[in-house]
Amino acid sequence: MPDIKYIDMTVSEMERAIAFYSQVLSFEKLSDIELYGTQWERLFGLFGLRMRVVKMQLGNEVISLTEYLTPKGRKIPADFRSNDRSFQHIAIVVSDMDKAYQHLRKYKFQHVSTAPQQLPDWNPDVGGVKAFYFQDPDGHNLELIQFPSDKIEEKWQQKDQSKLFLGIDHTAVVVANAAASIKFYCELIGLELMQQAQNYGTEHEHLSGVFGVKISINSLKANNGNGFEVLEYIAPTNGKPMPCDSCANDLWHYHTTMKVSDLEAIASKLRERSVRFISPGVVKLPSDELGFTKGLAIADLDGHVLHLVE
């Protein structure tokens, strides 16, 4: 079973992104490097790249922000919605939703949800959970989530009452067919299916900003790191697919970096199953500045990018 090491987002202005994640959401900078060269181009599938990569930590979890100094990519479309299959987000656990929302209101950000929502008790899987969707300065979707006492994991039980933002519970991707995607992630990647649920009703409509929503939520687990959710919109079914010409420098690009034990063997298995490779194969890198020396970039069934590393 792999470890989920971090989630990477492409940003347009690094200093603005650092300020947002540190000042608004309490992330701390871990590293700040520039990378370029043939092997990095091969891994990311992008010719002529020069990129600045900043890793930031909240609690025990890490995100990576990447600004492409060359070449520049495209902005997130203005009509992007939560049920589009280019959707991916991270869910940040908070100790007090009302205080966290009021803290956000001091800064410039874009609502996705009309307001924080408490999910109804008729749904035993998520009843009592409070959640709120919003966007960072580049339009990446983010979620704040607060768990009730009967659903909170021990790691999120608050020891330091002064902390408002605690860490990353999960990342989530929207897919066309949850059953097929679960098979992909469990059989080929090695994640484990932990829980399945459905959510619908006015609270989830106002949370996602999508009217008439009915969503299948499938929670997967890695050996270590944040959780991974596969979301299928049962209704409405008009979400747009991932653009077929998506590249790593486009601002809707995320990739999930997973550490595996035998990358060459996994690469062979993925080739046999006709998985789409973004890098030409396993790439040996000139340095371990990102925390690994070999990597493979692939796309899942809907175009979401994974970096498998060793």
C-alpha positions, 0 to 999 in steps of 0.5 A, a space after each residue: 500500500 502506498 503512502 500519500 506524501 503530498 498534494 501539488 497545485 499549480 499556482 500563477 503567483 507564488 508569493 501571493 499563494 504563499 501569503 494566502 496559505 500561510 496568513 489565512 490558513 496557517 500553513 508553514 513553509 518547509 522548502 522553496 526551490 527551483 527546478 529545470 532540466 530534461 529529466 524534470 521535463 520528462 517527469 512532468 510531461 512539459 517541454 522547457 519547464 522551469 518551476 518554483 516549488 514550495 512545500 508547506 505543512 499544516 499539522 502532519 500533512 504537506 501540500 506543494 505549490 508549483 509556479 511555472 516560470 516557463 512555460 505559462 499555462 491557462 487559468 481555471 475557466 470562469 464557469 468551472 463547477 464542483 461537478 466538473 471532472 477536473 475538480 480536485 480539492 483538499 479538505 482542511 480540518 478546523 476546530 471551530 467552523 464558525 470561528 474559521 469562517 469569520 477568520 476567512 471573512 477578514 481576507 479576500 476569497 471566493 465563496 463556493 458554498 453560500 455559507 458553512 453547512 451542517 449535514 443532516 442527521 438523517 444521513 448516519 455517515 455524515 450527520 453533524 459534519 460541518 463543511 464549507 467550500 471556497 477558493 484560493 486566489 487562483 480558483 482552486 477549490 478548498 474545503 473546511 471541515 469540522 467533525 462532531 464528537 462521535 465522528 472525529 478521529 483521534 488525530 483531530 481531537 484538539 489538544 491545543 485549544 488555540 489552533 483553528 486549522 489542524 491539518 488535511 483530512 483528505 483530497 477528493 477527485 470527481 470521476 465519471 464512474 465511481 466503481 471503475 475508479 475504485 477498481 483502478 485505485 485499489 487494484 492498480 495503485 494499492 489504496 484500500 476502500 474504507 467507506 461508501 456513502 451518498 449525500 443529497 439535499 438542500 445542505 449539500 446543494 448549498 455546500 457544493 453550489 450545484 442544484 439538484 445534487 446527489 453524490 456518491 462519496 467513496 473514501 480510500 485509505 493509503 498506508 500513511 498520509 491524508 485520505 483520498 476520496 472518489 466522488 461521482 455525481 449521480 445527479 446532475 450528470 452535466 459535469 464537464 470532462 477534464 480537458 484532453 489537452 491539460 498540462 502540468 502548468 494549467 492552473 486546474 492541475 493537481 497531482 497527488 504524490 504517492 510513495 511506492 516500494 517497487 516503482 519498476 514493477 508497478 510501472 510494468 503492471 500499469 503498462 499491461 493495463 494500458 494506463 495513460 503515462 504522462 512521463 515516458 516511463 520511470 524517470 531517474 532524477 538528477 537530485 532528491 530535492 522533492 524527496 525522491 530520486 525516481 518518479 512516474 507520472 500517470 493519469 487516472 481514468 478521468 485525467 487526474 494526475 498521480 506521481 508515483 515515486 520511490 
